[in-house]
Amino acid sequence: MKSPCFGNHHPVHINDAFGRLDAAVGELKQLMGSMAHELRTPLAALRGEAEIALLHGTSIEELKRVLASQLEEIDRLSRLIGQILTVTKAESGLLALERKPVDIEALLNDLAETLSVLASARAISMSLESASPLVASGDAQWLKHALINVLDNAIKYTPEGGSVAVRGYETANHVVIEVKDTGIGIPADALPHIFERFYRAESSRAKAIEGVGLGLNLTKWIVDHHGGKIEVTSHPGTGTRVELRLPGGRLE
């Protein structure tokens, strides 16, 4: 009796397909577990504060304080869910990127002006040096999103009195954006993992800073899908340098 024939499918190809499927299922399980962990904390905080207010609230002022605190947690939840949805859409191929000339000089100036307020509030000096003109090829909104993530991290992880320096220049074929800070830095064992979804370095100072580890993951996706490259070098206690290298373009 002959063995049944299933066409020309080679067992190795089938094994590869099952391997990829198994890896995808594993990533999905990891994502769902991370999401559950990140959502559980603010939900527990909301419930705990509500219970305390109902049981022990003695004044209108106390109830107002609890409600204000809960609004902050609700905002955090909204930001987290928005980030998760954006990352999920990006990795599912549901986000299209435009290919147009982007005035990086103007974009950097706008972001520096906006974020300098946040930096000043923490006594952090912020400087910008940019070539003129400085034009990349890509999607202005998504490049803005990537730069906001990088600059926000630089400010967030830099102690009071520190500095953040932004520099934009061009090479023969690329636009390079460099962000250097004098922040807490990243441990050497953490550097290979910083672009992983939900990853955060386990340092006591980093734990005190709000964030869920999605910013750099999405930033790398944006840069990669522009045909660019992002590199991070860092030394604990002295600061971090992030370099974004993007395809050059010309203004129309």
C-alpha positions as a LaTeX table, in Angstrom:
\begin{tabular}{lrrr}
\hline
Residue & $x$ (\AA) & $y$ (\AA) & $z$ (\AA) \\
\hline
Met1 & 0.00 & 0.00 & 0.00 \\
Lys2 & 1.41 & 3.34 & $-1.01$ \\
Ser3 & 1.69 & 6.20 & 1.43 \\
Pro4 & $-0.72$ & 9.07 & 0.75 \\
Cys5 & 0.77 & 11.83 & $-1.32$ \\
Phe6 & 0.33 & 15.46 & $-0.31$ \\
Gly7 & 1.78 & 17.09 & $-3.38$ \\
Asn8 & 5.26 & 18.57 & $-3.56$ \\
His9 & 5.38 & 20.11 & $-0.08$ \\
His10 & 8.75 & 19.34 & 1.43 \\
Pro11 & 8.70 & 18.36 & 5.13 \\
Val12 & 11.36 & 21.00 & 5.83 \\
His13 & 9.10 & 23.75 & 4.46 \\
Ile14 & 6.20 & 22.55 & 6.58 \\
Asn15 & 8.44 & 22.50 & 9.65 \\
Asp16 & 9.56 & 26.06 & 8.88 \\
Ala17 & 5.95 & 27.19 & 8.60 \\
Phe18 & 5.06 & 25.55 & 11.93 \\
Gly19 & 8.16 & 27.11 & 13.46 \\
Arg20 & 7.11 & 30.58 & 12.34 \\
Leu21 & 3.57 & 29.97 & 13.58 \\
Asp22 & 4.86 & 28.79 & 16.94 \\
Ala23 & 7.07 & 31.89 & 17.22 \\
Ala24 & 4.11 & 34.15 & 16.34 \\
Val25 & 1.93 & 32.47 & 18.98 \\
Gly26 & 4.73 & 32.88 & 21.50 \\
Glu27 & 5.04 & 36.60 & 20.72 \\
Leu28 & 1.27 & 37.01 & 21.01 \\
Lys29 & 1.28 & 35.30 & 24.41 \\
Gln30 & 4.11 & 37.55 & 25.54 \\
Leu31 & 2.26 & 40.65 & 24.30 \\
Met32 & $-0.98$ & 39.66 & 26.03 \\
Gly33 & 0.88 & 38.88 & 29.27 \\
Ser34 & 2.69 & 42.22 & 29.16 \\
Met35 & $-0.53$ & 44.09 & 28.41 \\
Ala36 & $-2.31$ & 42.40 & 31.31 \\
His37 & 0.55 & 43.29 & 33.65 \\
Glu38 & 0.69 & 46.93 & 32.53 \\
Leu39 & $-3.09$ & 47.40 & 32.72 \\
Arg40 & $-3.44$ & 45.68 & 36.10 \\
Thr41 & $-1.46$ & 48.31 & 38.03 \\
Pro42 & $-3.48$ & 51.44 & 37.14 \\
Leu43 & $-6.76$ & 49.50 & 37.47 \\
Ala44 & $-5.77$ & 48.31 & 40.94 \\
Ala45 & $-4.86$ & 51.89 & 41.89 \\
Leu46 & $-8.25$ & 53.16 & 40.68 \\
Arg47 & $-10.16$ & 50.50 & 42.60 \\
Gly48 & $-8.10$ & 50.94 & 45.77 \\
Glu49 & $-8.54$ & 54.71 & 45.89 \\
Ala50 & $-12.26$ & 54.42 & 45.19 \\
Glu51 & $-12.73$ & 51.90 & 48.03 \\
Ile52 & $-10.78$ & 54.05 & 50.48 \\
Ala53 & $-12.76$ & 57.14 & 49.51 \\
Leu54 & $-16.08$ & 55.33 & 49.99 \\
Leu55 & $-15.10$ & 53.84 & 53.33 \\
His56 & $-13.08$ & 56.66 & 54.88 \\
Gly57 & $-13.84$ & 59.85 & 52.93 \\
Thr58 & $-14.73$ & 62.53 & 55.42 \\
Ser59 & $-14.95$ & 65.69 & 53.32 \\
Ile60 & $-15.68$ & 67.06 & 49.88 \\
Glu61 & $-12.03$ & 68.14 & 49.60 \\
Glu62 & $-10.83$ & 64.58 & 50.21 \\
Leu63 & $-13.21$ & 63.19 & 47.59 \\
Lys64 & $-12.04$ & 65.82 & 45.08 \\
Arg65 & $-8.42$ & 64.82 & 45.71 \\
Val66 & $-9.26$ & 61.17 & 45.06 \\
Leu67 & $-11.15$ & 62.02 & 41.88 \\
Ala68 & $-8.21$ & 64.12 & 40.61 \\
Ser69 & $-5.83$ & 61.24 & 41.27 \\
Gln70 & $-8.14$ & 58.83 & 39.46 \\
Leu71 & $-8.30$ & 61.14 & 36.44 \\
Glu72 & $-4.50$ & 60.94 & 36.24 \\
Glu73 & $-4.65$ & 57.12 & 36.25 \\
Ile74 & $-7.39$ & 57.16 & 33.61 \\
Asp75 & $-5.21$ & 59.40 & 31.42 \\
Arg76 & $-2.32$ & 56.96 & 31.90 \\
Leu77 & $-4.56$ & 54.07 & 30.86 \\
Ser78 & $-5.70$ & 55.97 & 27.77 \\
Arg79 & $-2.10$ & 56.70 & 26.74 \\
Leu80 & $-1.11$ & 53.07 & 27.28 \\
Ile81 & $-4.03$ & 51.71 & 25.25 \\
Gly82 & $-3.29$ & 54.21 & 22.48 \\
Gln83 & 0.36 & 53.12 & 22.37 \\
Ile84 & $-0.59$ & 49.44 & 22.32 \\
Leu85 & $-3.04$ & 50.00 & 19.45 \\
Thr86 & $-0.45$ & 51.98 & 17.46 \\
Val87 & 2.25 & 49.32 & 17.92 \\
Thr88 & $-0.22$ & 46.55 & 17.03 \\
Lys89 & $-1.32$ & 48.34 & 13.86 \\
Ala90 & 2.27 & 49.01 & 12.90 \\
Glu91 & 3.35 & 45.40 & 13.31 \\
Ser92 & 0.23 & 44.18 & 11.47 \\
Gly93 & 1.05 & 46.30 & 8.42 \\
Leu94 & $-2.04$ & 48.48 & 8.84 \\
Leu95 & $-0.14$ & 51.78 & 8.93 \\
Ala96 & 0.93 & 53.25 & 5.63 \\
Leu97 & 3.92 & 55.59 & 5.40 \\
Glu98 & 4.10 & 58.44 & 2.93 \\
Arg99 & 7.21 & 59.10 & 0.87 \\
Lys100 & 7.61 & 62.86 & 0.59 \\
Pro101 & 10.35 & 65.41 & 1.28 \\
Val102 & 10.31 & 66.34 & 4.98 \\
Asp103 & 11.85 & 69.58 & 6.27 \\
Ile104 & 13.75 & 68.13 & 9.22 \\
Glu105 & 15.21 & 71.51 & 10.19 \\
Ala106 & 11.72 & 72.98 & 10.65 \\
Leu107 & 10.54 & 69.83 & 12.43 \\
Leu108 & 13.45 & 69.96 & 14.90 \\
Asn109 & 12.89 & 73.66 & 15.55 \\
Asp110 & 9.20 & 73.07 & 16.29 \\
Leu111 & 9.92 & 70.15 & 18.63 \\
Ala112 & 12.72 & 71.98 & 20.43 \\
Glu113 & 10.43 & 74.95 & 21.03 \\
Thr114 & 7.65 & 72.72 & 22.35 \\
Leu115 & 9.75 & 70.41 & 24.52 \\
Ser116 & 12.01 & 73.15 & 25.89 \\
Val117 & 9.11 & 74.10 & 28.18 \\
Leu118 & 9.16 & 70.59 & 29.65 \\
Ala119 & 12.95 & 70.71 & 29.94 \\
Ser120 & 12.95 & 74.13 & 31.60 \\
Ala121 & 10.43 & 72.95 & 34.18 \\
Arg122 & 13.06 & 70.42 & 35.29 \\
Ala123 & 15.99 & 72.86 & 35.06 \\
Ile124 & 17.38 & 70.97 & 32.05 \\
Ser125 & 19.08 & 73.00 & 29.34 \\
Met126 & 18.19 & 72.11 & 25.76 \\
Ser127 & 20.19 & 73.11 & 22.68 \\
Leu128 & 19.65 & 72.63 & 18.95 \\
Glu129 & 22.14 & 72.81 & 16.09 \\
Ser130 & 20.90 & 72.01 & 12.60 \\
Ala131 & 22.14 & 72.23 & 9.04 \\
Ser132 & 20.06 & 74.38 & 6.71 \\
Pro133 & 18.39 & 73.07 & 4.66 \\
Leu134 & 18.00 & 69.58 & 6.13 \\
Val135 & 15.57 & 67.39 & 4.20 \\
Ala136 & 14.71 & 63.71 & 4.59 \\
Ser137 & 12.46 & 61.45 & 2.54 \\
Gly138 & 9.51 & 59.99 & 4.38 \\
Asp139 & 6.38 & 60.62 & 6.39 \\
Ala140 & 6.46 & 63.88 & 8.37 \\
Gln141 & 3.96 & 62.80 & 11.03 \\
Trp142 & 5.63 & 59.49 & 11.77 \\
Leu143 & 9.11 & 61.03 & 11.82 \\
Lys144 & 7.77 & 63.62 & 14.26 \\
His145 & 6.41 & 60.80 & 16.42 \\
Ala146 & 9.80 & 59.05 & 16.42 \\
Leu147 & 11.66 & 62.24 & 17.35 \\
Ile148 & 9.21 & 63.07 & 20.13 \\
Asn149 & 9.81 & 59.63 & 21.64 \\
Val150 & 13.60 & 60.08 & 21.56 \\
Leu151 & 13.57 & 63.66 & 22.90 \\
Asp152 & 10.99 & 62.86 & 25.58 \\
Asn153 & 13.16 & 59.97 & 26.79 \\
Ala154 & 16.24 & 62.21 & 26.87 \\
Ile155 & 14.44 & 64.75 & 29.06 \\
Lys156 & 12.70 & 62.14 & 31.18 \\
Tyr157 & 15.90 & 60.31 & 32.12 \\
Thr158 & 18.05 & 63.41 & 32.69 \\
Pro159 & 18.22 & 64.71 & 36.27 \\
Glu160 & 17.66 & 68.36 & 37.13 \\
Gly161 & 20.53 & 70.59 & 36.06 \\
Gly162 & 21.47 & 68.31 & 33.17 \\
Ser163 & 21.39 & 68.97 & 29.45 \\
Val164 & 19.98 & 67.63 & 26.19 \\
Ala165 & 21.73 & 68.51 & 22.92 \\
Val166 & 20.12 & 67.95 & 19.51 \\
Arg167 & 22.15 & 68.08 & 16.30 \\
Gly168 & 20.96 & 67.61 & 12.73 \\
Tyr169 & 23.32 & 67.27 & 9.78 \\
Glu170 & 23.62 & 65.49 & 6.46 \\
Thr171 & 26.06 & 63.08 & 4.84 \\
Ala172 & 26.27 & 62.11 & 1.18 \\
Asn173 & 23.02 & 60.11 & 1.23 \\
His174 & 21.53 & 60.49 & 4.68 \\
Val175 & 20.11 & 62.91 & 7.19 \\
Val176 & 21.49 & 62.28 & 10.68 \\
Ile177 & 19.76 & 63.40 & 13.87 \\
Glu178 & 21.77 & 63.05 & 17.06 \\
Val179 & 20.32 & 63.44 & 20.55 \\
Lys180 & 22.75 & 63.48 & 23.48 \\
Asp181 & 21.81 & 63.80 & 27.13 \\
Thr182 & 23.59 & 63.84 & 30.48 \\
Gly183 & 21.07 & 61.46 & 31.99 \\
Ile184 & 21.24 & 58.32 & 34.13 \\
Gly185 & 22.39 & 56.19 & 31.19 \\
Ile186 & 21.58 & 52.59 & 30.28 \\
Pro187 & 23.39 & 49.53 & 31.72 \\
Ala188 & 25.44 & 47.54 & 29.20 \\
Asp189 & 23.35 & 44.39 & 29.73 \\
Ala190 & 20.17 & 46.34 & 28.96 \\
Leu191 & 21.31 & 47.99 & 25.71 \\
Pro192 & 20.62 & 44.95 & 23.46 \\
His193 & 17.00 & 44.88 & 24.68 \\
Ile194 & 15.92 & 48.53 & 24.67 \\
Phe195 & 13.98 & 48.22 & 21.39 \\
Glu196 & 11.99 & 45.23 & 22.63 \\
Arg197 & 8.31 & 45.77 & 23.31 \\
Phe198 & 7.51 & 46.63 & 26.96 \\
Tyr199 & 11.18 & 46.42 & 27.95 \\
Arg200 & 12.42 & 48.75 & 30.70 \\
Ala201 & 15.82 & 48.61 & 32.36 \\
Glu202 & 15.53 & 47.36 & 35.92 \\
Ser203 & 17.29 & 50.25 & 37.66 \\
Ser204 & 15.82 & 51.81 & 40.78 \\
Arg205 & 15.93 & 55.29 & 39.24 \\
Ala206 & 14.30 & 54.15 & 35.98 \\
Lys207 & 11.47 & 52.41 & 37.84 \\
Ala208 & 10.40 & 55.72 & 39.35 \\
Ile209 & 9.84 & 57.20 & 35.88 \\
Glu210 & 6.50 & 56.70 & 34.16 \\
Gly211 & 6.58 & 54.64 & 30.98 \\
Val212 & 5.74 & 51.21 & 29.64 \\
Gly213 & 8.58 & 50.54 & 27.22 \\
Leu214 & 6.73 & 51.07 & 23.94 \\
Gly215 & 8.31 & 54.33 & 22.78 \\
Leu216 & 11.63 & 53.02 & 21.47 \\
Asn217 & 9.96 & 49.91 & 20.05 \\
Leu218 & 7.70 & 52.07 & 17.90 \\
Thr219 & 10.53 & 54.50 & 17.09 \\
Lys220 & 12.64 & 51.65 & 15.69 \\
Trp221 & 9.68 & 50.45 & 13.61 \\
Ile222 & 9.27 & 53.95 & 12.13 \\
Val223 & 12.99 & 54.34 & 11.36 \\
Asp224 & 13.27 & 50.82 & 9.92 \\
His225 & 10.28 & 51.35 & 7.64 \\
His226 & 11.86 & 54.55 & 6.34 \\
Gly227 & 14.88 & 52.52 & 5.30 \\
Gly228 & 16.88 & 54.17 & 8.07 \\
Lys229 & 18.84 & 53.08 & 11.10 \\
Ile230 & 18.80 & 53.94 & 14.80 \\
Glu231 & 21.75 & 53.41 & 17.12 \\
Val232 & 22.07 & 53.96 & 20.87 \\
Thr233 & 25.26 & 54.25 & 22.91 \\
Ser234 & 25.17 & 54.85 & 26.63 \\
His235 & 27.18 & 54.79 & 29.84 \\
Pro236 & 25.48 & 54.64 & 33.25 \\
Gly237 & 25.84 & 57.88 & 35.13 \\
Thr238 & 27.13 & 59.93 & 32.19 \\
Gly239 & 24.34 & 59.90 & 29.61 \\
Thr240 & 23.00 & 58.46 & 26.37 \\
Arg241 & 23.48 & 59.22 & 22.68 \\
Val242 & 20.79 & 58.30 & 20.14 \\
Glu243 & 21.47 & 58.59 & 16.41 \\
Leu244 & 18.75 & 58.39 & 13.77 \\
Arg245 & 20.00 & 58.00 & 10.20 \\
Leu246 & 17.34 & 58.62 & 7.52 \\
Pro247 & 17.31 & 58.65 & 3.70 \\
Gly248 & 17.96 & 62.16 & 2.34 \\
Gly249 & 15.51 & 64.03 & 0.15 \\
Arg250 & 14.87 & 67.36 & $-1.57$ \\
Leu251 & 12.18 & 69.95 & $-1.00$ \\
Glu252 & 9.82 & 70.29 & $-3.95$ \\
\hline
\end{tabular}
